[in-house]
Protein backbone atom coordinates (compact mmCIF):
# COMPACT_ATOMS: atom_id res chain seq x y z
CA UNK A 1 0.00 0.00 0.00
CA UNK A 2 1.28 3.47 -0.76
CA UNK A 3 1.64 6.28 1.73
CA UNK A 4 -1.52 8.15 0.86
CA UNK A 5 -0.52 11.55 2.24
CA UNK A 6 2.85 11.87 0.55
CA UNK A 7 2.18 10.38 -2.91
CA UNK A 8 -1.35 11.72 -3.36
CA UNK A 9 -0.24 15.29 -2.59
CA UNK A 10 2.77 15.30 -4.94
CA UNK A 11 2.79 16.69 -8.46
CA UNK A 12 5.84 14.71 -9.62
CA UNK A 13 6.54 11.09 -8.76
CA UNK A 14 9.98 9.52 -8.89
CA UNK A 15 10.52 5.96 -10.16
CA UNK A 16 10.08 4.29 -6.77
CA UNK A 17 6.88 6.25 -6.11
CA UNK A 18 5.54 5.27 -9.54
CA UNK A 19 6.21 1.63 -8.64
CA UNK A 20 4.35 2.04 -5.36
CA UNK A 21 1.49 3.97 -6.95
CA UNK A 22 0.93 1.56 -9.85
CA UNK A 23 2.09 -1.66 -8.23
CA UNK A 24 4.68 -2.39 -10.92
CA UNK A 25 8.42 -3.05 -10.99
CA UNK A 26 11.16 -0.52 -11.63
CA UNK A 27 11.95 -1.80 -15.12
CA UNK A 28 8.36 -1.32 -16.29
CA UNK A 29 8.10 2.07 -14.55
CA UNK A 30 11.24 3.30 -16.33
CA UNK A 31 9.93 1.99 -19.64
CA UNK A 32 6.63 3.83 -19.21
CA UNK A 33 8.19 7.11 -18.09
CA UNK A 34 10.73 7.16 -20.92
CA UNK A 35 8.09 6.27 -23.52
CA UNK A 36 5.95 8.67 -25.51
CA UNK A 37 3.03 8.58 -23.10
CA UNK A 38 3.06 12.29 -22.32
CA UNK A 39 3.65 12.07 -18.57
CA UNK A 40 7.42 11.52 -18.35
CA UNK A 41 9.59 14.46 -17.36
CA UNK A 42 13.37 14.42 -17.38
CA UNK A 43 15.17 16.72 -14.97
CA UNK A 44 18.91 16.34 -15.35
CA UNK A 45 19.49 12.61 -15.59
CA UNK A 46 16.47 11.66 -13.47
CA UNK A 47 13.00 10.77 -14.68
CA UNK A 48 9.73 11.72 -13.03
CA UNK A 49 6.06 11.34 -13.88
CA UNK A 50 3.62 14.23 -13.80
CA UNK A 51 0.96 12.65 -11.55
CA UNK A 52 -1.95 14.54 -13.13
CA UNK A 53 -0.92 13.44 -16.64
CA UNK A 54 -0.22 9.90 -15.42
CA UNK A 55 -3.74 9.66 -13.98
CA UNK A 56 -5.20 10.99 -17.25
CA UNK A 57 -3.17 8.44 -19.23
CA UNK A 58 -4.44 5.62 -17.00
CA UNK A 59 -8.03 6.79 -17.60
CA UNK A 60 -7.50 6.83 -21.38
CA UNK A 61 -5.88 3.40 -21.39
CA UNK A 62 -8.59 1.89 -19.16
CA UNK A 63 -11.38 2.62 -21.65
Residue frames as qw, qx, qy, qz and C-alpha x, y, z in Angstrom:
[[0.000, 0.889, 0.459, 0.000, 0.00, 0.00, 0.00],
 [0.417, 0.457, -0.035, 0.785, 1.28, 3.47, -0.76],
 [0.247, -0.378, -0.443, 0.774, 1.64, 6.28, 1.73],
 [0.181, 0.753, 0.603, 0.190, -1.52, 8.15, 0.86],
 [0.149, -0.919, -0.126, 0.342, -0.52, 11.55, 2.24],
 [0.328, -0.583, 0.421, 0.613, 2.85, 11.87, 0.55],
 [0.316, 0.086, 0.754, 0.570, 2.18, 10.38, -2.91],
 [0.158, 0.719, 0.668, 0.110, -1.35, 11.72, -3.36],
 [0.100, -0.918, -0.141, 0.358, -0.24, 15.29, -2.59],
 [0.419, -0.417, 0.458, 0.664, 2.77, 15.30, -4.94],
 [0.539, 0.706, -0.062, -0.454, 2.79, 16.69, -8.46],
 [0.534, 0.569, -0.618, -0.097, 5.84, 14.71, -9.62],
 [0.916, -0.309, 0.234, -0.107, 6.54, 11.09, -8.76],
 [0.002, 0.641, -0.747, -0.176, 9.98, 9.52, -8.89],
 [0.536, 0.193, -0.775, -0.273, 10.52, 5.96, -10.16],
 [0.156, -0.047, -0.910, 0.381, 10.08, 4.29, -6.77],
 [0.338, 0.263, 0.432, -0.794, 6.88, 6.25, -6.11],
 [0.591, 0.265, -0.410, -0.642, 5.54, 5.27, -9.54],
 [0.395, 0.089, -0.915, 0.002, 6.21, 1.63, -8.64],
 [0.042, 0.179, 0.765, -0.617, 4.35, 2.04, -5.36],
 [0.413, 0.310, 0.115, -0.849, 1.49, 3.97, -6.95],
 [0.671, 0.302, -0.404, -0.544, 0.93, 1.56, -9.85],
 [0.833, -0.234, 0.472, -0.169, 2.09, -1.66, -8.23],
 [0.845, 0.517, -0.109, 0.081, 4.68, -2.39, -10.92],
 [0.815, -0.263, 0.071, 0.511, 8.42, -3.05, -10.99],
 [0.199, -0.740, 0.174, 0.619, 11.16, -0.52, -11.63],
 [0.324, -0.058, 0.699, 0.635, 11.95, -1.80, -15.12],
 [0.142, 0.625, 0.715, 0.279, 8.36, -1.32, -16.29],
 [0.133, -0.885, -0.271, 0.354, 8.10, 2.07, -14.55],
 [0.276, -0.539, 0.378, 0.700, 11.24, 3.30, -16.33],
 [0.266, 0.210, 0.772, 0.538, 9.93, 1.99, -19.64],
 [0.051, 0.786, 0.614, 0.051, 6.63, 3.83, -19.21],
 [0.197, -0.855, -0.080, 0.473, 8.19, 7.11, -18.09],
 [0.272, -0.437, 0.513, 0.687, 10.73, 7.16, -20.92],
 [0.347, 0.399, 0.779, 0.337, 8.09, 6.27, -23.52],
 [0.034, -0.164, -0.276, -0.946, 5.95, 8.67, -25.51],
 [0.209, -0.546, -0.809, 0.060, 3.03, 8.58, -23.10],
 [0.030, -0.729, -0.193, -0.656, 3.06, 12.29, -22.32],
 [0.597, -0.781, -0.103, -0.153, 3.65, 12.07, -18.57],
 [0.835, -0.169, -0.072, 0.519, 7.42, 11.52, -18.35],
 [0.042, 0.983, -0.112, 0.136, 9.59, 14.46, -17.36],
 [0.826, 0.059, -0.194, 0.526, 13.37, 14.42, -17.38],
 [0.197, -0.964, 0.133, -0.121, 15.17, 16.72, -14.97],
 [0.197, -0.692, 0.691, 0.070, 18.91, 16.34, -15.35],
 [0.318, 0.239, -0.893, -0.211, 19.49, 12.61, -15.59],
 [0.189, 0.153, 0.865, -0.438, 16.47, 11.66, -13.47],
 [0.261, -0.277, -0.664, -0.644, 13.00, 10.77, -14.68],
 [0.220, 0.192, 0.621, -0.727, 9.73, 11.72, -13.03],
 [0.005, -0.469, -0.792, -0.390, 6.06, 11.34, -13.88],
 [0.257, -0.168, 0.064, -0.949, 3.62, 14.23, -13.80],
 [0.179, 0.169, 0.902, -0.354, 0.96, 12.65, -11.55],
 [0.480, 0.491, 0.256, -0.680, -1.95, 14.54, -13.13],
 [0.507, 0.500, -0.508, -0.485, -0.92, 13.44, -16.64],
 [0.080, 0.175, -0.980, 0.047, -0.22, 9.90, -15.42],
 [0.354, 0.293, 0.732, -0.504, -3.74, 9.66, -13.98],
 [0.551, 0.556, -0.036, -0.621, -5.20, 10.99, -17.25],
 [0.342, 0.426, -0.782, -0.302, -3.17, 8.44, -19.23],
 [0.125, 0.020, 0.962, -0.241, -4.44, 5.62, -17.00],
 [0.484, 0.446, 0.446, -0.606, -8.03, 6.79, -17.60],
 [0.521, 0.561, -0.356, -0.536, -7.50, 6.83, -21.38],
 [0.238, 0.329, -0.907, -0.115, -5.88, 3.40, -21.39],
 [0.267, 0.081, 0.861, -0.424, -8.59, 1.89, -19.16],
 [0.591, 0.450, 0.259, -0.618, -11.38, 2.62, -21.65]]
